[in-house]
Amino acid sequence: MNSSELLSMFLQICEGVKAFHEAKPEPLAHRDLKTGNILISDDRSPIIMDLGLYKVVCKMYTNDQIYVF
């Protein structure tokens, strides 16, 4: 896998994480994202797995702090 393919895969993972964070009605946080939780499909697309630890993120804006419950 060359550097261009790696960068493309990284950007796809970032888009997946962004989709979790922008989920409606409540945003989600994976909370255990690591290489062992990224599977590669036959067409070399990354798949984010092991969502067992995800949590709903409740954003409370106090002094620019974000709290996760």
Backbone as numpy.savetxt, mean C-alpha at the origin, in Angstrom:
# Nx Ny Nz CAx CAy CAz Cx Cy Cz
15.71 -8.98 -14.44 14.86 -7.81 -14.44 15.77 -6.58 -14.44
15.54 -5.70 -15.39 16.39 -4.51 -15.48 15.84 -3.38 -14.60
16.59 -2.30 -14.50 16.21 -1.21 -13.60 14.91 -0.53 -14.02
14.64 -0.47 -15.31 13.39 0.12 -15.79 12.19 -0.71 -15.34
12.31 -2.03 -15.41 11.23 -2.92 -14.97 11.03 -2.83 -13.46
12.13 -2.73 -12.72 12.03 -2.59 -11.26 11.34 -1.28 -10.87
11.70 -0.22 -11.54 11.07 1.07 -11.26 9.58 1.03 -11.57
9.22 0.41 -12.68 7.81 0.28 -13.05 7.05 -0.52 -11.98
7.65 -1.60 -11.49 7.01 -2.41 -10.46 6.86 -1.61 -9.17
7.89 -0.86 -8.80 7.83 -0.03 -7.60 6.70 1.00 -7.71
6.57 1.63 -8.87 5.52 2.63 -9.06 4.12 1.99 -8.98
3.99 0.76 -9.46 2.71 0.06 -9.36 2.36 -0.24 -7.90
3.37 -0.61 -7.11 3.16 -0.85 -5.68 2.73 0.45 -5.01
3.39 1.54 -5.36 3.03 2.86 -4.80 1.59 3.21 -5.13
1.16 2.94 -6.35 -0.22 3.21 -6.74 -1.19 2.36 -5.92
-0.82 1.11 -5.65 -1.66 0.25 -4.82 -1.80 0.78 -3.40
-0.68 1.20 -2.82 -0.70 1.78 -1.47 -1.53 3.07 -1.47
-1.37 3.87 -2.49 -2.16 5.10 -2.60 -3.65 4.78 -2.65
-4.02 3.73 -3.38 -5.43 3.34 -3.46 -5.96 2.94 -2.09
-5.15 2.22 -1.28 -5.57 1.90 0.09 -5.82 3.18 0.88
-4.88 4.10 0.80 -4.95 5.33 1.59 -6.10 6.23 1.17
-6.54 6.11 -0.06 -7.64 6.95 -0.57 -8.97 6.21 -0.63
-9.03 5.00 -0.05 -10.24 4.18 -0.10 -11.41 4.91 0.55
-12.59 4.69 0.03 -13.81 5.28 0.55 -14.73 4.16 1.04
-15.48 4.28 2.08 -15.68 5.51 2.82 -14.57 5.78 3.84
-13.75 4.81 4.17 -12.66 5.00 5.13 -11.35 4.58 4.50
-10.30 5.38 4.66 -8.99 4.99 4.15 -8.44 3.79 4.92
-7.56 3.04 4.29 -6.98 1.85 4.89 -5.47 2.00 5.00
-4.88 1.30 5.95 -3.43 1.25 6.08 -3.03 -0.22 6.15
-2.07 -0.65 5.37 -1.65 -2.05 5.33 -0.97 -2.44 6.63
-0.04 -1.67 7.11 0.67 -1.83 8.38 1.67 -2.97 8.42
1.88 -3.69 7.34 2.92 -4.73 7.32 3.46 -4.90 5.90
3.64 -3.79 5.20 4.11 -3.85 3.83 5.61 -4.14 3.82
5.96 -5.24 3.21 7.36 -5.66 3.08 7.47 -6.54 1.85
8.70 -6.84 1.46 8.89 -7.62 0.23 8.20 -8.97 0.29
8.12 -9.58 1.46 7.45 -10.87 1.59 5.95 -10.81 1.36
5.38 -9.62 1.40 3.95 -9.45 1.18 3.62 -8.91 -0.21
4.59 -8.94 -1.09 4.37 -8.55 -2.49 4.60 -9.78 -3.35
3.55 -10.24 -4.00 3.67 -11.36 -4.93 3.78 -10.80 -6.34
4.41 -11.57 -7.21 4.56 -11.17 -8.61 3.73 -12.12 -9.46
2.80 -11.56 -10.24 1.95 -12.38 -11.10 2.73 -12.86 -12.32
2.12 -13.73 -13.10 2.76 -14.26 -14.30 3.14 -13.17 -15.29
2.37 -12.08 -15.32 2.70 -10.98 -16.23 3.58 -9.91 -15.55
4.18 -10.29 -14.43 5.12 -9.45 -13.67 4.49 -8.22 -13.03
3.22 -8.33 -12.71 2.54 -7.26 -11.98 2.62 -7.57 -10.49
2.93 -6.57 -9.65 2.98 -6.80 -8.21 1.57 -6.89 -7.63
1.41 -7.77 -6.66 0.14 -7.95 -5.96 0.42 -7.80 -4.48
-0.23 -6.83 -3.85 -0.04 -6.60 -2.42 -0.90 -7.60 -1.66
-0.27 -8.41 -0.81 -0.95 -9.48 -0.09 -0.90 -9.25 1.41
-1.47 -10.19 2.14 -1.47 -10.24 3.60 -2.10 -8.98 4.19
-3.37 -8.83 3.91 -4.09 -7.66 4.41 -4.67 -7.90 5.81
-4.23 -8.96 6.45 -4.75 -9.30 7.77 -4.49 -8.24 8.82
-3.46 -7.44 8.65 -3.13 -6.43 9.65 -3.60 -5.04 9.27
-4.34 -4.92 8.16 -4.74 -3.57 7.76 -5.67 -2.98 8.81
-5.65 -1.68 8.90 -6.53 -0.98 9.84 -7.17 0.19 9.13
-8.33 0.53 9.61 -8.98 1.75 9.12 -8.23 2.92 9.74
-7.90 3.87 8.91 -7.17 5.04 9.37 -8.17 6.16 9.63
-8.19 6.64 10.84 -9.03 7.79 11.18 -8.11 8.98 11.31
-8.28 9.95 10.44 -7.42 11.12 10.45 -8.04 12.19 11.34
-7.29 12.57 12.34 -7.69 13.67 13.21 -6.60 14.72 13.08
-6.96 15.88 12.59 -5.98 16.92 12.35 -5.89 17.85 13.56
-4.91 17.57 14.37 -4.63 18.40 15.53 -3.15 18.70 15.50
-2.81 19.95 15.29 -1.40 20.34 15.19 -0.69 19.53 14.10
-1.39 19.28 12.99 -0.86 18.54 11.84 -0.46 17.11 12.19
-1.05 16.55 13.22 -0.78 15.16 13.59 -1.82 14.26 12.93
-1.43 13.07 12.56 -2.37 12.07 12.05 -2.35 10.90 13.02
-3.51 10.56 13.56 -3.61 9.45 14.51 -4.22 8.25 13.81
-3.69 7.06 14.09 -4.20 5.83 13.50 -4.84 5.01 14.61
-6.09 4.59 14.40 -6.80 3.80 15.38 -6.99 2.40 14.86
